[in-house]
Every structure is written in structure tokens, then in C-alpha cells.
Amino acid sequence: MQIMYINNDGGGFADYINVDEGTTVAQLFHDRVSDGDPGSYLIRVNRQPSTRDQQLQEGDRVSFTPTKIEGATSAKNRSTPSTSGRIPGGWLRRRLSGLVTFANLLERQVRRWRNRRTTD
């Protein structure tokens, strides 16, 4: 029988493939992604999450999408500007090099404004 297999691991191609009658999602996964851990993939049949023992039917659309991409970091591990009330001028200068002049002007203006507030 023929199904559509969508490879979202690298190439991202979609192709019709032939599988035996009674093939389960787990069998297809191990045939196509031999060294992958099913827990690291979003596995869908006809755009719906599926169980490992679901049997494939003629014309099914199957996709295996990795949930973890090599080299990516989670948002909680990224460097973010401080929210302690300090203007993150250094952070802006490092990450937005085209706006260095703007960041410098803004930081100077904020310092002047704060100095005026404390002297009044």
C-alpha cells in the first residue's frame, strides 16, 4: 500500500512510499529513523498525534519531526538583559552593533534624567 512520508529531519522532503499491509507507526519509524529515539520526535499520522501501535492505512500522511535540534539552546539558557532597572546598554551594543550610537545616546540621556531626578 502507498502512504505519504514527510521527512522533517534535515532534507524536509515528502514522498510517496510503499509499505506492507499492517505496518505500524513504530515499525515505519524504526525503518526510516534507525538511530532516532521516538521520544525526541513529534510523530503524526494525518496531522494528528499517533500511538506507536497504530496501523497505517492506504493514503495516510506520516511525519516525523524532531523536537530537539542539535546545537539549539533553550530560552532559559540564553543571555538576556537585566530587568533590575538598569538600562541594558552593554547588551544592546554587543548584540545590535548597528545601533551602538543610538544605545550610547539613550544611555547618556537616561543617566542625565536620573541625575536630574536625584538632585531635585
C-alpha positions as CSV (number, residue, x, y, z in Angstrom):
1,M,0.0,0.0,0.0
2,Q,1.1,3.6,-0.6
3,I,1.4,6.3,2.0
4,M,2.9,9.8,2.0
5,Y,6.1,10.1,4.2
6,I,7.2,13.6,5.2
7,N,10.8,13.8,6.3
8,N,11.2,16.8,8.6
9,D,14.7,15.6,9.8
10,G,17.1,17.5,7.6
11,G,16.0,17.5,3.9
12,G,12.4,18.1,4.6
13,F,11.2,16.2,1.5
14,A,7.8,14.5,1.1
15,D,7.4,11.4,-1.0
16,Y,5.0,8.5,-1.5
17,I,6.4,5.2,-0.3
18,N,5.2,1.7,-0.3
19,V,4.7,-0.2,3.0
20,D,3.3,-3.6,3.8
21,E,-0.2,-4.1,5.0
22,G,-0.4,-4.0,8.8
23,T,2.7,-1.8,9.2
24,T,2.6,0.1,12.5
25,V,3.8,3.6,13.1
26,A,6.6,2.2,15.3
27,Q,7.8,-0.1,12.5
28,L,7.9,2.7,10.0
29,F,9.7,4.9,12.4
30,H,12.5,2.3,13.0
31,D,12.8,1.7,9.3
32,R,13.1,5.4,8.4
33,V,14.9,6.8,11.5
34,S,17.0,3.9,12.6
35,D,19.2,5.7,15.2
36,G,16.5,8.0,16.5
37,D,14.7,7.9,19.8
38,P,10.9,8.1,19.3
39,G,10.7,10.3,22.4
40,S,12.7,13.0,20.6
41,Y,10.2,13.2,17.7
42,L,6.7,14.5,17.2
43,I,5.1,11.6,15.3
44,R,1.9,12.4,13.4
45,V,-0.5,10.5,11.1
46,N,-2.8,12.6,9.0
47,R,-1.7,15.7,11.0
48,Q,-2.8,14.1,14.3
49,P,-0.6,12.7,17.1
50,S,-0.5,8.9,16.9
51,T,0.2,5.9,19.1
52,R,3.1,3.5,18.3
53,D,0.8,0.6,17.6
54,Q,-1.5,2.5,15.1
55,Q,-1.6,0.6,11.9
56,L,-1.1,2.6,8.7
57,Q,-3.8,2.8,6.1
58,E,-3.7,3.4,2.3
59,G,-3.1,7.1,1.7
60,D,-2.0,8.0,5.2
61,R,0.2,11.1,5.6
62,V,3.0,10.3,8.1
63,S,5.5,12.8,9.5
64,F,8.4,12.5,12.0
65,T,9.5,15.9,13.3
66,P,12.4,16.2,15.7
67,T,11.6,18.1,18.9
68,K,15.3,18.7,19.7
69,I,17.6,20.3,17.2
70,E,21.3,19.7,17.6
71,G,23.1,22.9,18.6
72,A,20.0,24.7,19.7
73,T,19.7,26.0,23.3
74,S,16.6,26.5,25.4
75,A,15.3,30.0,26.0
76,K,16.2,29.8,29.8
77,N,19.9,29.3,28.9
78,R,20.2,32.4,26.7
79,S,21.7,35.6,27.9
80,T,19.0,38.2,28.4
81,P,19.2,41.8,29.5
82,S,18.8,42.6,33.2
83,T,15.5,43.8,34.4
84,S,16.8,45.3,37.6
85,G,16.1,48.9,36.5
86,R,19.4,49.3,34.7
87,I,19.4,50.2,31.0
88,P,21.0,47.2,29.2
89,G,23.3,49.3,27.1
90,G,26.1,46.8,27.1
91,W,23.7,44.1,26.0
92,L,22.4,46.2,23.2
93,R,25.9,47.2,22.0
94,R,27.0,43.6,21.8
95,R,24.0,42.2,20.0
96,L,22.8,45.1,17.9
97,S,26.1,46.5,16.6
98,G,24.3,48.8,14.1
99,L,22.5,50.6,16.9
100,V,25.6,51.3,19.1
101,T,25.3,55.0,18.6
102,F,21.6,55.0,19.4
103,A,22.3,52.9,22.5
104,N,25.0,55.3,23.7
105,L,22.8,58.3,23.2
106,L,19.9,56.6,25.0
107,E,22.1,55.5,27.9
108,R,23.6,59.0,28.3
109,Q,20.1,60.6,28.2
110,V,18.8,58.2,30.8
111,R,21.8,59.0,33.1
112,R,21.1,62.7,32.8
113,W,17.4,62.2,33.5
114,R,18.2,60.1,36.6
115,N,20.8,62.7,37.9
116,R,18.2,65.4,37.5
117,R,15.6,63.4,39.4
118,T,18.0,62.7,42.3
119,T,19.1,66.4,42.6
120,D,15.6,67.8,42.6
